């Protein structure tokens, strides 16, 4: 193994700012290739940001024309499932942390049609299909509804997934380290806190700090007298409502689907909640743009309840008890997204800012995309084969948004 004092390790030392889904995925991908990875996060514990989501979905996005987002998300889900399976085999994850459950997608208002068979391989055709009558009945519908079944989909608890990835040999985690600004000199990047204390000095640095990435980059542009960034992260607040399954009536408990359902919000049931091993149900999430306050609001529980009533109407009456003030619990967090709905991954401007990379802008698809983004960063730094076709990778390339780039139209 490389040691911190060897010349080789100095060249293969990298710092990652952010210990959430993106930062953990990048760190794990690099550490597996022998890099010495230093992960800095402002929070005192893991899961303080969006990775504190109690449970979410690794799920494909489908579109009639099988667009760029659909193809990237499909490959991202596969990367997430493979990493989760490997972490389970090695004992870092447990069956309580994730499950390859499949996903029933209720096509509310006819959204998300499957692409033509000509656009997909036989394997892809088998993984996302029209929901069978048996699946539809198992979801609780007594009559046919427009719906899809995704066999390659899973529920996953982000915080244990993040912790498992950060346990990879070669990663040093430093919590309580808030990066205030960056500077570069003599071939190295310097990360400083608000008091001017040097937090790290490294030849390579990855910003995976979600919405905070924007401020760090803008400050760097000002100090560098550089061209303006075409980089505009939008904060996206989301709230999840959840409660103990035991608080529902026996009839309602029997009506809960045994697999996740989405299409207008989502329902996941039978999964443990944070700090509570009992089975819970989870509904959400809300989507509120340009909001940076991740506080739980009573009115947003009502929004989630309304979404659930549209998604699974037969559960409306039975779930009302679970949404009562006595039993309802909530979690709220902030994600961020870019105008074209695709993440920004890799070097922004390798000429002006050599060694500086970003991994952000996954919106509500962090579970589905973060591992693929980590693998893409590793491939870029190692100059290895890309984990997805080049024509898709270019749509994720951060340099499309860099100081010297032309503004890229939305997809």
GIHU-V192614 format. One record per backbone hydrogen bond with DSSP energy under -0.5 kcal/mol. NH is the residue of the N-H (numbers start at 1). CO is the residue of the C=O. E is the energy in kcal/mol with one decimal. If there is no record, write none. Layout:
NH & CO & E
NH & CO & E
//
This chain:
6 & 3 & -1.4
10 & 6 & -1.7
11 & 7 & -1.5
12 & 8 & -1.3
13 & 10 & -0.9
14 & 36 & -2.3
15 & 204 & -2.0
16 & 38 & -3.0
17 & 206 & -3.0
18 & 16 & -0.8
18 & 40 & -3.4
23 & 208 & -0.6
24 & 20 & -2.7
25 & 21 & -1.8
26 & 22 & -2.4
27 & 23 & -2.6
28 & 24 & -2.5
29 & 25 & -2.3
30 & 26 & -2.2
31 & 27 & -2.9
32 & 28 & -2.1
33 & 30 & -1.3
34 & 31 & -1.8
35 & 30 & -2.0
36 & 12 & -2.3
37 & 35 & -0.7
37 & 170 & -2.5
38 & 14 & -2.6
38 & 36 & -0.5
39 & 37 & -0.6
39 & 172 & -3.2
40 & 16 & -2.8
40 & 38 & -0.5
41 & 174 & -2.2
48 & 45 & -0.6
52 & 49 & -1.9
53 & 50 & -1.8
56 & 156 & -2.7
58 & 154 & -3.0
59 & 57 & -0.8
66 & 63 & -1.7
71 & 67 & -2.4
72 & 68 & -2.7
73 & 69 & -2.7
74 & 70 & -2.2
75 & 71 & -1.7
76 & 72 & -2.3
77 & 73 & -2.6
78 & 74 & -1.6
79 & 75 & -1.9
80 & 76 & -2.3
81 & 77 & -2.7
82 & 78 & -2.3
83 & 79 & -2.1
84 & 80 & -2.7
85 & 81 & -2.3
86 & 82 & -2.2
87 & 83 & -2.7
88 & 84 & -1.6
89 & 85 & -2.4
90 & 86 & -1.8
91 & 88 & -1.2
92 & 87 & -2.3
93 & 87 & -1.5
97 & 94 & -2.3
98 & 94 & -0.7
99 & 155 & -2.1
101 & 99 & -1.9
102 & 153 & -2.4
103 & 150 & -1.7
104 & 260 & -2.4
105 & 103 & -0.6
105 & 148 & -2.7
106 & 104 & -0.7
106 & 262 & -2.7
107 & 105 & -0.7
107 & 146 & -2.3
108 & 106 & -2.5
110 & 107 & -2.1
111 & 108 & -1.3
116 & 64 & -0.9
119 & 116 & -1.7
120 & 117 & -1.1
125 & 121 & -2.2
126 & 122 & -1.6
127 & 123 & -1.3
128 & 124 & -1.3
129 & 149 & -2.4
131 & 147 & -2.1
136 & 132 & -2.7
137 & 133 & -2.4
138 & 134 & -2.2
139 & 135 & -1.7
140 & 137 & -1.4
141 & 136 & -2.0
147 & 145 & -0.5
148 & 105 & -2.4
149 & 129 & -3.1
150 & 103 & -2.8
151 & 127 & -2.5
151 & 149 & -0.7
152 & 127 & -0.7
153 & 151 & -1.3
154 & 58 & -1.9
155 & 99 & -1.7
156 & 56 & -2.4
157 & 97 & -2.8
158 & 53 & -0.5
158 & 156 & -0.7
159 & 53 & -0.5
161 & 157 & -1.6
162 & 158 & -2.9
163 & 159 & -2.5
164 & 160 & -2.5
165 & 161 & -1.9
166 & 162 & -2.3
167 & 163 & -0.7
167 & 164 & -0.6
168 & 165 & -1.6
171 & 168 & -1.6
172 & 37 & -3.1
173 & 171 & -0.5
174 & 39 & -3.3
174 & 172 & -0.5
175 & 173 & -0.5
176 & 41 & -0.6
176 & 43 & -2.3
177 & 41 & -2.9
178 & 176 & -0.7
179 & 177 & -0.7
180 & 192 & -3.4
181 & 192 & -1.5
183 & 190 & -1.9
185 & 188 & -2.1
188 & 185 & -1.7
189 & 202 & -3.9
190 & 183 & -3.3
191 & 200 & -2.1
192 & 181 & -2.7
193 & 197 & -2.3
196 & 193 & -1.8
199 & 191 & -3.3
199 & 197 & -0.5
200 & 191 & -1.2
202 & 189 & -2.4
204 & 13 & -0.6
205 & 355 & -2.9
206 & 15 & -2.8
207 & 357 & -2.9
208 & 17 & -2.5
208 & 206 & -0.8
212 & 209 & -1.5
213 & 210 & -1.6
214 & 211 & -1.4
215 & 211 & -0.6
216 & 212 & -1.8
217 & 213 & -2.2
218 & 214 & -2.6
219 & 215 & -2.4
220 & 216 & -1.5
221 & 217 & -2.3
222 & 218 & -2.1
223 & 219 & -2.4
224 & 220 & -1.9
225 & 221 & -0.6
225 & 222 & -0.9
226 & 221 & -2.2
230 & 401 & -1.6
232 & 230 & -0.5
234 & 337 & -3.0
235 & 233 & -0.5
236 & 335 & -2.8
237 & 288 & -2.8
238 & 333 & -2.7
240 & 331 & -3.0
241 & 283 & -3.0
242 & 329 & -2.3
243 & 281 & -1.7
245 & 279 & -2.2
246 & 279 & -0.5
247 & 244 & -1.4
248 & 245 & -2.0
253 & 249 & -2.5
254 & 250 & -1.9
255 & 251 & -1.0
256 & 252 & -0.9
256 & 253 & -0.7
260 & 102 & -0.6
261 & 267 & -2.1
262 & 104 & -2.3
263 & 265 & -1.1
264 & 265 & -0.9
266 & 284 & -1.5
267 & 261 & -2.6
268 & 282 & -2.2
270 & 280 & -1.4
271 & 280 & -1.5
273 & 276 & -1.4
273 & 278 & -0.7
276 & 273 & -2.1
280 & 271 & -1.8
281 & 243 & -2.6
282 & 268 & -2.8
283 & 241 & -3.3
284 & 266 & -1.5
285 & 239 & -0.5
286 & 239 & -1.5
288 & 237 & -2.2
290 & 235 & -2.2
291 & 288 & -0.7
294 & 292 & -0.8
295 & 293 & -1.4
300 & 297 & -0.6
301 & 297 & -0.9
301 & 298 & -0.9
302 & 298 & -1.0
303 & 299 & -1.4
304 & 300 & -2.3
305 & 301 & -2.3
306 & 302 & -2.2
307 & 303 & -2.2
308 & 304 & -2.4
309 & 305 & -2.1
310 & 306 & -1.3
311 & 307 & -2.5
312 & 308 & -3.3
315 & 312 & -2.1
316 & 313 & -1.5
319 & 315 & -2.8
320 & 316 & -0.8
320 & 317 & -0.7
321 & 317 & -0.5
321 & 318 & -0.6
323 & 319 & -1.4
324 & 321 & -1.4
327 & 324 & -0.9
328 & 324 & -2.5
329 & 242 & -2.5
331 & 240 & -2.0
333 & 238 & -2.3
335 & 236 & -3.0
337 & 234 & -2.0
338 & 361 & -0.6
341 & 338 & -2.2
344 & 360 & -2.9
345 & 343 & -0.6
345 & 396 & -2.7
346 & 358 & -2.3
348 & 356 & -0.9
353 & 349 & -3.3
356 & 353 & -1.8
357 & 205 & -2.8
357 & 355 & -0.5
358 & 346 & -2.2
359 & 207 & -2.6
360 & 344 & -1.9
363 & 336 & -2.6
365 & 362 & -2.3
366 & 363 & -0.5
369 & 365 & -2.2
370 & 366 & -2.3
373 & 369 & -2.3
374 & 370 & -2.4
375 & 371 & -2.4
376 & 372 & -2.0
377 & 373 & -2.2
378 & 374 & -2.2
379 & 375 & -2.2
380 & 376 & -2.0
381 & 377 & -2.4
382 & 378 & -2.4
383 & 379 & -1.1
384 & 379 & -1.9
392 & 389 & -1.6
393 & 389 & -2.3
394 & 390 & -2.1
395 & 392 & -1.1
396 & 392 & -0.6
396 & 393 & -1.4
397 & 393 & -0.9
398 & 345 & -2.4
399 & 347 & -0.5
400 & 397 & -1.6
401 & 398 & -2.7
402 & 399 & -0.9
405 & 402 & -1.4
//
